[in-house]
Amino acid sequence: MSKLSILQNAKSISDYPYPHVIIEDALPQKIFDELYNTLPEAYVASKVAGPDFSRRAKYHVLNEDKWPITNLWKDFFEYHTSRQFFDEVINLFGNHVHKLPIPPAKIKTGKGKAASNINCYLDCQFVRHDVIEEGQSTRTPHFDNLMEIYAGLLYFKRHEDTSIGGHFHVHDQKEQPKVDGQNNAISNPGPIHNTATYKNNTVALFLNNRYAIHSVEPRTGKQFPRWSINIIGRYTKA
């Protein structure tokens, strides 16, 4: 397994309430520190803000030489959009993948939506959430696009950021989710079952479905922009 893989220190997954894994100290510290110290702050901050207070820069855009990222970042994005990483995710979740609408052996992966002759695209992106009003959440309880197979994130928290909160919550959703708003936000979230703390070098990754409800805890105190790397595998068609 590559030293760049966010899964290299994954242990047993949590089966309940949906398959997920939370990993602390996911990357070797030297590699994480270099990535942290070379986050492209000005470039990502210049992106147009989305509906969830985020500014995003995707791999298949950053793959052009003109964008200001280091070779290590390029290698990181390249690895996490590779078939090798996709197979790591599939192997990690073991028996749970038999529920996928397309058997893993028949999934043909490619990098980004523009890839040809595929039925699943892999992507990786910088995500920078702007500072928002204290007590607000960048993402209230929701489920992801149902074309998504898996989603993962790697947290980067500025050393000077002393805010409290911002954690990733896994919800125990027994009732049918009631969609109420944009981005599959729901009005009847179940209780929090597990949490990935918003701190450096922490990973949360899950297999997606309509009951895979998750949210971001509001922050209090002096905030700085909230950084993470988002890593996904998504069907081009079901």
C-alpha positions as CSV (number, residue, x, y, z in Angstrom):
1,M,0.0,0.0,0.0
2,S,1.3,3.5,-0.9
3,K,2.6,5.8,1.9
4,L,0.2,8.4,0.4
5,S,-2.9,6.3,1.0
6,I,-5.3,7.7,3.6
7,L,-6.2,4.0,4.4
8,Q,-2.8,2.7,5.3
9,N,-3.6,2.9,9.1
10,A,-7.2,1.7,8.8
11,K,-8.1,-1.0,11.2
12,S,-11.6,-2.6,11.6
13,I,-14.5,-0.7,10.1
14,S,-17.7,0.1,11.8
15,D,-20.7,-1.8,10.3
16,Y,-23.3,0.2,12.1
17,P,-25.3,2.3,11.4
18,Y,-23.7,2.2,7.9
19,P,-20.2,1.0,6.9
20,H,-17.6,3.6,7.8
21,V,-14.2,4.0,9.2
22,I,-12.5,6.8,11.2
23,I,-8.7,6.9,11.2
24,E,-6.5,9.1,13.3
25,D,-2.9,9.8,12.3
26,A,-3.8,8.5,8.8
27,L,-0.7,9.6,7.0
28,P,3.0,9.5,8.1
29,Q,3.6,12.7,9.9
30,K,6.3,13.9,7.6
31,I,4.1,13.5,4.6
32,F,1.1,15.2,6.3
33,D,3.2,18.1,7.4
34,E,4.5,18.7,3.9
35,L,1.0,18.6,2.5
36,Y,-0.2,20.9,5.3
37,N,2.6,23.4,4.7
38,T,1.8,23.6,1.0
39,L,-2.0,24.0,1.0
40,P,-2.7,26.4,-1.9
41,E,-4.5,28.9,0.2
42,A,-4.8,31.8,-2.3
43,Y,-5.8,29.6,-5.2
44,V,-8.6,27.8,-3.4
45,A,-9.8,30.9,-1.6
46,S,-10.3,32.5,-5.0
47,K,-12.9,29.9,-6.1
48,V,-16.5,30.8,-6.2
49,A,-18.3,29.8,-3.0
50,G,-20.8,27.0,-3.2
51,P,-24.2,26.5,-1.4
52,D,-22.5,24.8,1.6
53,F,-20.1,27.7,2.2
54,S,-17.3,25.9,0.5
55,R,-14.7,26.7,-2.2
56,R,-13.6,23.7,-4.1
57,A,-10.8,22.8,-6.5
58,K,-11.1,19.4,-8.2
59,Y,-8.4,17.0,-9.3
60,H,-9.3,16.9,-13.0
61,V,-9.0,20.7,-13.1
62,L,-5.8,20.8,-11.0
63,N,-4.2,18.2,-13.4
64,E,-3.1,21.1,-15.5
65,D,0.5,22.2,-14.9
66,K,-0.5,25.9,-14.5
67,W,-2.1,25.4,-11.1
68,P,0.1,26.1,-8.1
69,I,0.4,22.8,-6.3
70,T,3.5,20.8,-5.4
71,N,4.5,17.5,-6.9
72,L,3.6,15.8,-3.6
73,W,0.0,17.2,-3.9
74,K,-0.1,16.0,-7.5
75,D,1.0,12.5,-6.5
76,F,-1.5,12.5,-3.7
77,F,-4.4,13.4,-6.1
78,E,-3.1,10.9,-8.6
79,Y,-3.1,8.1,-6.1
80,H,-6.5,8.8,-4.7
81,T,-8.1,8.7,-8.1
82,S,-6.3,5.5,-9.1
83,R,-7.8,2.0,-9.5
84,Q,-5.4,0.9,-6.8
85,F,-7.0,3.2,-4.3
86,F,-10.5,2.2,-5.5
87,D,-9.7,-1.4,-4.8
88,E,-8.4,-0.5,-1.4
89,V,-11.7,0.9,-0.5
90,I,-13.6,-2.1,-1.9
91,N,-11.4,-4.5,0.0
92,L,-11.7,-2.4,3.2
93,F,-15.5,-2.7,3.2
94,G,-15.4,-6.4,2.4
95,N,-18.8,-8.1,2.4
96,H,-20.7,-4.8,2.3
97,V,-19.8,-4.2,-1.3
98,H,-22.1,-7.1,-2.5
99,K,-24.9,-4.6,-2.1
100,L,-23.5,-2.3,-4.8
101,P,-25.8,-2.0,-7.9
102,I,-22.7,-2.8,-10.1
103,P,-20.4,-5.6,-8.9
104,P,-17.0,-4.3,-8.2
105,A,-15.4,-6.5,-10.8
106,K,-17.5,-4.9,-13.5
107,I,-16.8,-1.3,-12.4
108,K,-14.5,0.5,-14.8
109,T,-12.9,3.5,-13.2
110,G,-11.5,6.8,-14.6
111,K,-10.2,10.1,-13.3
112,G,-12.9,12.8,-13.3
113,K,-16.2,13.1,-15.1
114,A,-14.5,13.6,-18.5
115,A,-12.9,10.1,-18.5
116,S,-14.2,7.9,-21.3
117,N,-15.3,4.2,-21.4
118,I,-16.0,4.1,-17.7
119,N,-19.0,3.6,-15.4
120,C,-17.4,5.1,-12.3
121,Y,-15.4,8.2,-12.0
122,L,-12.9,9.0,-9.2
123,D,-12.2,12.5,-7.9
124,C,-10.3,14.3,-5.3
125,Q,-10.6,17.9,-4.3
126,F,-9.5,20.6,-2.0
127,V,-12.4,21.9,0.1
128,R,-12.1,25.2,1.9
129,H,-15.1,26.3,4.0
130,D,-15.3,30.0,4.6
131,V,-15.7,31.2,8.2
132,I,-19.4,31.5,9.0
133,E,-21.5,32.8,11.8
134,E,-20.8,31.1,15.1
135,G,-23.3,28.3,15.7
136,Q,-24.0,27.6,12.1
137,S,-23.1,24.4,10.3
138,T,-21.3,24.1,7.0
139,R,-23.4,21.0,6.4
140,T,-26.5,20.1,8.4
141,P,-27.6,16.4,8.4
142,H,-27.9,15.0,4.9
143,F,-27.2,12.1,2.6
144,D,-24.9,12.4,-0.4
145,N,-25.8,12.0,-4.1
146,L,-27.0,8.5,-4.5
147,M,-24.7,7.9,-7.5
148,E,-21.9,8.1,-5.0
149,I,-20.3,4.8,-4.0
150,Y,-18.0,6.1,-1.3
151,A,-16.8,9.4,0.1
152,G,-13.9,10.2,2.4
153,L,-12.3,13.3,3.8
154,L,-8.9,14.1,5.3
155,Y,-8.9,17.0,7.8
156,F,-6.4,19.9,7.9
157,K,-6.9,22.3,10.8
158,R,-4.8,25.4,11.0
159,H,-2.5,25.4,14.1
160,E,-3.8,28.8,15.1
161,D,-7.4,27.7,14.9
162,T,-8.7,27.4,18.5
163,S,-12.3,27.0,17.6
164,I,-14.3,24.2,19.2
165,G,-16.5,21.9,17.0
166,G,-16.5,21.3,13.3
167,H,-16.5,17.5,13.8
168,F,-17.9,15.0,11.3
169,H,-20.9,13.2,12.8
170,V,-22.3,9.8,11.7
171,H,-26.1,9.6,12.4
172,D,-28.1,6.5,13.3
173,Q,-31.0,6.9,10.9
174,K,-33.8,4.4,11.5
175,E,-36.6,6.5,9.9
176,Q,-36.9,7.2,6.2
177,P,-35.0,10.4,5.6
178,K,-37.3,13.4,4.9
179,V,-35.6,15.7,2.4
180,D,-36.0,19.3,3.4
181,G,-33.9,21.7,1.4
182,Q,-31.0,21.7,-1.0
183,N,-28.2,19.1,-1.2
184,N,-30.4,16.3,0.3
185,A,-30.6,18.0,3.7
186,I,-33.1,16.2,5.9
187,S,-35.5,17.3,8.6
188,N,-35.6,14.2,10.7
189,P,-32.0,13.2,11.5
190,G,-31.4,10.4,13.9
191,P,-29.0,10.6,16.9
192,I,-25.3,10.9,16.5
193,H,-23.7,7.5,16.7
194,N,-20.0,8.2,15.9
195,T,-17.7,11.2,15.4
196,A,-14.6,12.0,13.5
197,T,-12.9,14.9,15.4
198,Y,-12.0,17.9,13.3
199,K,-8.2,17.7,13.8
200,N,-5.2,17.3,11.7
201,N,-4.5,14.0,9.9
202,T,-7.9,12.5,10.7
203,V,-9.9,10.6,8.1
204,A,-13.6,9.7,7.8
205,L,-14.7,7.4,5.0
206,F,-18.0,5.7,4.4
207,L,-20.0,3.6,1.9
208,N,-22.9,5.7,0.7
209,N,-26.7,5.1,0.7
210,R,-29.9,7.0,1.5
211,Y,-29.5,6.1,5.2
212,A,-25.8,7.2,5.4
213,I,-26.8,10.4,7.2
214,H,-23.9,12.7,8.3
215,S,-23.4,16.2,9.3
216,V,-20.8,18.8,10.4
217,E,-21.0,20.2,14.0
218,P,-21.1,24.0,14.3
219,R,-18.0,25.7,15.6
220,T,-17.6,28.2,18.4
221,G,-14.7,30.5,19.2
222,K,-12.2,32.1,17.0
223,Q,-12.5,30.4,13.6
224,F,-10.2,30.1,10.5
225,P,-11.3,28.6,7.2
226,R,-12.0,24.9,7.5
227,W,-9.9,22.7,5.2
228,S,-10.4,19.1,4.1
229,I,-9.6,16.9,1.1
230,N,-12.7,15.2,-0.3
231,I,-12.2,11.8,-2.0
232,I,-15.1,10.1,-3.9
233,G,-16.0,7.3,-6.2
234,R,-19.2,7.9,-8.1
235,Y,-21.2,6.0,-10.8
236,T,-21.6,7.7,-14.2
237,K,-24.9,5.8,-14.4
238,A,-26.6,3.3,-12.1
